[in-house]
Each structure stands twice: as structure tokens, then as C-alpha cells.
Amino acid sequence: MTDNPHDAACDRWTTFAELRVGDRIDYWWGPARTVLEHTAYADGRVRIVVDNGIGRDFALAPGTTKTRRTARSTEQ
């Protein structure tokens, strides 16, 4: 991750633990992608699944892993 996101619309810092299904994130997939699944485990890890445009990708990372997301409709 860098301070220069691939998708400029992703202007909110967050962590994997704070993500919600439906959030659009910029992590390592390039353009903003929609979170389809979000599963938090007791050991602090979080698994997310995103739509990559031609299928699905997933990531399993500590809940403290930082990423950027677009603003939610309640934040605009």
C-alpha cells in the first residue's frame, strides 16, 4: 500500500476489521472493488472477498491491516 491509491475515489483510511460488505476498496487490485464477503476470526484475522471484474479475489490479513475505501453514503 502506498499513500497514492490506484483509485482516487478511495480517500478514507480504514482497516480490514472496519470494512463492511458493500464497501469499495483500493488494496492491491487496482481500481476500487466491492467487498462481497467479510469474515472476522477470533484470532484477529479478517478474510475479505472482492469482485475483481472477471471473478473473485480474496485476502486473509490481520484486522489491523490498513487499506483505503470510498466514502459510504452515510458519510457524504
DSSP file (Angstrom, degrees, kcal/mol; ACC not computed):
  #  RESIDUE AA STRUCTURE BP1 BP2  ACC     N-H-->O    O-->H-N    N-H-->O    O-->H-N    TCO  KAPPA ALPHA  PHI   PSI    X-CA   Y-CA   Z-CA
    1    1 A M              0   0    0      0, 0.0     2,-0.3     0, 0.0    27,-0.1   0.000 360.0 360.0 360.0 147.4    0.0    0.0    0.0
    2    2 A T        -     0   0    0      2,-0.1     0, 0.0     1,-0.0     0, 0.0  -0.807 360.0-107.4-131.5 174.8    1.1    3.5   -0.7
    3    3 A D  S    S+     0   0    0     -2,-0.3    -1,-0.0     1,-0.2     0, 0.0   0.420 108.8  72.6 -81.6   2.1   -0.2    7.0    0.0
    4    4 A N  S    S-     0   0    0      0, 0.0    -1,-0.2     0, 0.0    -2,-0.1  -0.828  79.6-156.5-117.8  89.4   -1.0    7.2   -3.7
    5    5 A P        -     0   0    0      0, 0.0     3,-0.1     0, 0.0    -2,-0.1  -0.230  21.8-127.6 -68.0 155.7   -4.1    4.9   -4.3
    6    6 A H  S    S+     0   0    0     24,-0.2     2,-0.6     1,-0.2     3,-0.0   0.862 103.6  46.1 -65.4 -35.8   -4.8    3.4   -7.6
    7    7 A D  S >  S-     0   0    0     23,-0.3     3,-2.0     1,-0.1    -1,-0.2  -0.936  72.8-156.5-115.0 112.7   -8.4    4.8   -7.4
    8    8 A A  T 3  S+     0   0    0     -2,-0.6    -1,-0.1     1,-0.3    -2,-0.1   0.707  89.8  70.5 -63.0 -20.5   -8.6    8.4   -6.2
    9    9 A A  T 3  S+     0   0    0      1,-0.2     2,-1.6     2,-0.1    62,-0.5   0.724  78.8  83.9 -68.3 -19.6  -12.2    7.9   -5.0
   10   10 A C    <   +     0   0    0     -3,-2.0    60,-0.3     1,-0.2    -1,-0.2  -0.635  51.5 142.1 -85.0  85.5  -10.7    5.7   -2.2
   11   11 A D        +     0   0    0     -2,-1.6     2,-0.5    58,-0.4    -1,-0.2   0.249  38.6  87.9-114.6  11.6   -9.9    8.6    0.1
   12   12 A R  E     -A   69   0A   0     57,-2.1    57,-2.3    -3,-0.1     2,-0.2  -0.953  66.9-140.5-115.4 120.5  -10.8    7.1    3.5
   13   13 A W  E     +A   68   0A   0     -2,-0.5     2,-0.3    55,-0.2    55,-0.2  -0.568  37.8 150.4 -73.3 140.8   -8.2    5.2    5.5
   14   14 A T  E     -A   67   0A   0     53,-2.6    53,-2.3    -2,-0.2     2,-0.3  -0.895  38.4-113.6-153.1 180.0   -9.7    2.2    7.3
   15   15 A T  E >>  -A   66   0A   0     -2,-0.3     4,-0.8    51,-0.2     3,-0.7  -0.819  31.3-108.9-118.8 163.6   -8.6   -1.3    8.5
   16   16 A F  G >4 S+     0   0    0     49,-1.9     3,-1.0    46,-0.3    48,-0.2   0.889 119.8  57.3 -56.3 -39.3   -9.7   -4.7    7.3
   17   17 A A  G 34 S+     0   0    0     46,-2.3    -1,-0.2     1,-0.2    47,-0.1   0.813 106.5  49.0 -63.4 -30.2  -11.6   -5.1   10.7
   18   18 A E  G <4 S+     0   0    0     -3,-0.7    -1,-0.2    45,-0.3    -2,-0.2   0.553  87.8 109.9 -88.3  -8.5  -13.6   -2.0   10.0
   19   19 A L    <<  -     0   0    0     -3,-1.0     2,-0.3    -4,-0.8    -3,-0.0  -0.259  51.4-158.2 -65.8 155.6  -14.7   -2.9    6.4
   20   20 A R    >   -     0   0    0     17,-0.0     3,-2.1    15,-0.0    15,-0.3  -0.935  31.8 -88.8-129.6 155.4  -18.3   -3.8    5.6
   21   21 A V  T 3  S+     0   0    0     -2,-0.3    15,-0.2     1,-0.2     3,-0.1  -0.446 117.5  32.4 -58.7 133.8  -19.9   -5.8    2.8
   22   22 A G  T 3  S+     0   0    0     13,-2.8    -1,-0.2     1,-0.4    14,-0.1   0.126  85.8 130.6 100.3 -19.4  -20.6   -3.3    0.1
   23   23 A D    <   -     0   0    0     -3,-2.1    12,-2.9    12,-0.1     2,-0.6  -0.372  55.1-135.2 -62.7 145.4  -17.6   -1.1    0.8
   24   24 A R  E     -B   34   0A   0     10,-0.2    46,-2.4    46,-0.2     2,-0.3  -0.932  31.9-174.2-103.7 122.9  -15.5   -0.2   -2.3
   25   25 A I  E     -BC  33  69A   0      8,-3.0     8,-2.5    -2,-0.6     2,-0.5  -0.802  29.3-148.5-121.4 158.0  -11.8   -0.6   -1.5
   26   26 A D  E     + C   0  68A   0     42,-2.5    42,-1.2    -2,-0.3     6,-0.1  -0.937  45.3 132.1-120.0 102.6   -8.4    0.0   -3.1
   27   27 A Y  S    S-     0   0    0     -2,-0.5   -21,-0.1     4,-0.2    -1,-0.1   0.562  84.0 -42.3-117.2 -90.4   -6.0   -2.5   -1.8
   28   28 A W  S    S+     0   0    0    -27,-0.1    -2,-0.1     1,-0.1     0, 0.0   0.255 116.6  85.8-125.5  12.9   -3.9   -4.3   -4.4
   29   29 A W  S    S-     0   0    0      1,-0.3    -1,-0.1     2,-0.1    -3,-0.0   0.435  88.8-128.3 -93.3   1.1   -6.4   -5.0   -7.1
   30   30 A G  S    S+     0   0    0     -3,-0.0   -23,-0.3     3,-0.0    -1,-0.3  -0.806  78.5  44.0  92.4-119.0   -6.1   -1.6   -8.8
   31   31 A P  S    S-     0   0    0      0, 0.0    -4,-0.2     0, 0.0    -6,-0.1  -0.159 108.6 -72.5 -61.3 159.5   -9.4    0.1   -9.3
   32   32 A A        -     0   0    0     -6,-0.1     2,-0.3    -8,-0.1    -6,-0.2  -0.234  55.3-163.1 -54.4 136.0  -11.9    0.2   -6.5
   33   33 A R  E     -B   25   0A   0     -8,-2.5    -8,-3.0    -3,-0.1     2,-0.4  -0.935  18.5-114.4-125.8 147.6  -13.5   -3.2   -5.9
   34   34 A T  E     -B   24   0A   0     17,-0.4    17,-1.6    -2,-0.3     2,-0.6  -0.656  24.3-125.7 -85.8 132.2  -16.6   -4.1   -3.9
   35   35 A V  E     +D   50   0B   0    -12,-2.9   -13,-2.8    -2,-0.4    15,-0.3  -0.670  30.3 175.9 -75.2 119.1  -16.3   -6.2   -0.8
   36   36 A L  E     +     0   0B   0     13,-3.4     2,-0.3    -2,-0.6    14,-0.2   0.771  66.3  19.9 -94.9 -32.9  -18.7   -9.2   -1.2
   37   37 A E  E     -D   49   0B   0     12,-1.4    12,-1.9   -17,-0.1     2,-0.4  -0.988  58.2-173.4-139.4 147.0  -17.8  -11.1    1.9
   38   38 A H  E     +D   48   0B   0     -2,-0.3     2,-0.5    10,-0.2    10,-0.2  -0.947   8.3 177.0-143.1 117.8  -16.2  -10.1    5.2
   39   39 A T  E     -D   47   0B   0      8,-2.7     8,-2.9    -2,-0.4     2,-0.4  -0.980  11.4-160.7-128.5 121.3  -15.4  -12.7    7.9
   40   40 A A  E     -D   46   0B   0     -2,-0.5     2,-0.3     6,-0.2     6,-0.2  -0.846  11.9-152.2-100.0 135.7  -13.6  -11.8   11.2
   41   41 A Y    >   -     0   0    0      4,-2.9     3,-2.0    -2,-0.4    -2,-0.0  -0.719  26.2-113.1-106.7 157.7  -11.9  -14.7   13.1
   42   42 A A  T 3  S+     0   0    0      1,-0.3    -1,-0.1    -2,-0.3    -2,-0.0   0.760 113.7  61.7 -60.0 -27.6  -11.3  -15.0   16.8
   43   43 A D  T 3  S-     0   0    0      2,-0.1    -1,-0.3     1,-0.1     3,-0.1   0.400 122.5-101.1 -83.9   5.4   -7.5  -14.7   16.3
   44   44 A G  S <  S+     0   0    0     -3,-2.0    19,-2.6     1,-0.3    20,-0.2   0.320  80.9 128.8  97.1  -8.3   -7.9  -11.2   14.8
   45   45 A R  E     - E   0  62B   0     17,-0.2    -4,-2.9    18,-0.1     2,-0.4  -0.471  42.2-154.7 -79.4 155.0   -7.5  -12.1   11.2
   46   46 A V  E     -DE  40  61B   0     15,-3.3    15,-2.4    -6,-0.2     2,-0.5  -0.995   2.8-156.3-130.6 136.0  -10.1  -10.9    8.6
   47   47 A R  E     -DE  39  60B   0     -8,-2.9    -8,-2.7    -2,-0.4     2,-0.4  -0.954  14.8-176.5-111.3 127.5  -10.9  -12.6    5.3
   48   48 A I  E     -DE  38  59B   0     11,-2.5    11,-2.2    -2,-0.5     2,-0.4  -0.931  12.4-157.4-121.3 150.1  -12.5  -10.4    2.6
   49   49 A V  E     -DE  37  58B   0    -12,-1.9   -13,-3.4    -2,-0.4   -12,-1.4  -0.991  15.6-172.7-122.8 132.5  -13.7  -11.4   -0.9
   50   50 A V  E     -DE  35  57B   0      7,-2.8     7,-2.2    -2,-0.4     2,-0.6  -0.903  30.4-114.1-125.4 154.8  -14.0   -8.8   -3.6
   51   51 A D  E     - E   0  56B   0    -17,-1.6   -17,-0.4    -2,-0.3     5,-0.2  -0.780  26.8-169.6 -81.7 119.8  -15.4   -8.8   -7.2
   52   52 A N        -     0   0    0      3,-1.9     4,-0.2    -2,-0.6    -1,-0.1   0.310  48.3-101.3 -98.1  10.2  -12.3   -8.3   -9.4
   53   53 A G  S    S+     0   0    0      2,-0.6     3,-0.1     1,-0.1    -2,-0.1  -0.012 117.9  40.9  98.1 -30.8  -14.3   -7.6  -12.6
   54   54 A I  S    S-     0   0    0      1,-0.0     2,-0.3     0, 0.0    -1,-0.1   0.286 132.3 -37.5-128.3   5.8  -13.9  -11.1  -14.0
   55   55 A G  S    S-     0   0    0      2,-0.0    -3,-1.9    -5,-0.0    -2,-0.6  -0.900  83.0 -53.1 170.8-142.2  -14.3  -13.2  -10.9
   56   56 A R  E     -E   51   0B   0     -2,-0.3     2,-0.3    -5,-0.2    -5,-0.2  -0.973  32.6-168.5-133.5 146.7  -13.4  -13.0   -7.2
   57   57 A D  E     -E   50   0B   0     -7,-2.2    -7,-2.8    -2,-0.4     2,-0.3  -0.915  11.4-159.0-123.2 155.1  -10.2  -12.5   -5.2
   58   58 A F  E     -E   49   0B   0     -2,-0.3     2,-0.4    -9,-0.2    -9,-0.2  -0.950   5.9-163.2-133.3 159.0   -9.8  -12.9   -1.5
   59   59 A A  E     -E   48   0B   0    -11,-2.2   -11,-2.5    -2,-0.3     2,-0.5  -0.996   5.0-162.9-137.5 141.7   -7.4  -11.7    1.1
   60   60 A L  E     +E   47   0B   0     -2,-0.4   -13,-0.2   -13,-0.2   -15,-0.0  -0.988  33.8 143.1-123.7 117.9   -6.7  -13.0    4.6
   61   61 A A  E     -E   46   0B   0    -15,-2.4   -15,-3.3    -2,-0.5    -2,-0.1  -0.948  56.1 -74.2-149.8 163.1   -4.9  -10.5    6.8
   62   62 A P  E >   -E   45   0B   0      0, 0.0     3,-2.2     0, 0.0   -46,-0.3  -0.357  46.5-118.8 -57.8 145.0   -4.7   -9.2   10.3
   63   63 A G  T 3  S+     0   0    0    -19,-2.6   -46,-2.3     1,-0.3   -45,-0.3   0.709 112.9  63.4 -59.6 -20.3   -7.7   -7.0   11.1
   64   64 A T  T 3  S+     0   0    0    -49,-0.2    -1,-0.3   -48,-0.2     2,-0.2   0.489  72.1 122.7 -84.5  -3.0   -5.2   -4.1   11.7
   65   65 A T    <   -     0   0    0     -3,-2.2   -49,-1.9     1,-0.1     2,-0.2  -0.418  61.2-131.2 -62.0 127.1   -4.1   -4.1    8.0
   66   66 A K  E     +A   15   0A   0    -51,-0.2     2,-0.3    -2,-0.2   -51,-0.2  -0.546  36.2 156.2 -86.0 147.3   -4.7   -0.7    6.6
   67   67 A T  E     -A   14   0A   0    -53,-2.3   -53,-2.6    -2,-0.2     2,-0.4  -0.922  35.9-111.5-151.9 173.2   -6.5    0.0    3.3
   68   68 A R  E     -AC  13  26A   0    -42,-1.2   -42,-2.5    -2,-0.3     2,-0.3  -0.879  30.7-178.8-113.6 149.3   -8.4    2.8    1.6
   69   69 A R  E     -AC  12  25A   0    -57,-2.3   -57,-2.1    -2,-0.4   -58,-0.4  -0.917  30.2-101.6-138.1 165.1  -12.1    2.8    0.8
   70   70 A T        -     0   0    0    -46,-2.4   -46,-0.2    -2,-0.3   -60,-0.2  -0.458  53.1 -86.0 -80.1 161.9  -14.6    5.1   -0.8
   71   71 A A        -     0   0    0    -62,-0.5     2,-0.2    -2,-0.1    -1,-0.1  -0.404  42.4-123.1 -66.5 143.0  -17.0    7.2    1.4
   72   72 A R    >>  -     0   0    0      1,-0.1     3,-2.3    -2,-0.1     4,-0.6  -0.514  27.1-107.7 -80.8 157.6  -20.2    5.4    2.5
   73   73 A S  G >4 S+     0   0    0      1,-0.3     3,-0.6     2,-0.2    -1,-0.1   0.795 121.0  57.7 -58.9 -28.1  -23.5    7.1    1.6
   74   74 A T  G 34 S+     0   0    0      1,-0.2    -1,-0.3     2,-0.1    -3,-0.0   0.587 105.2  52.0 -77.7  -9.0  -23.9    8.0    5.2
   75   75 A E  G <4        0   0    0     -3,-2.3    -1,-0.2     1,-0.1    -2,-0.2   0.494 360.0 360.0-103.5  -6.7  -20.6    9.9    5.2
   76   76 A Q    <<        0   0    0     -4,-0.6    -1,-0.1    -3,-0.6    -2,-0.1   0.484 360.0 360.0 -84.8 360.0  -21.1   12.1    2.2
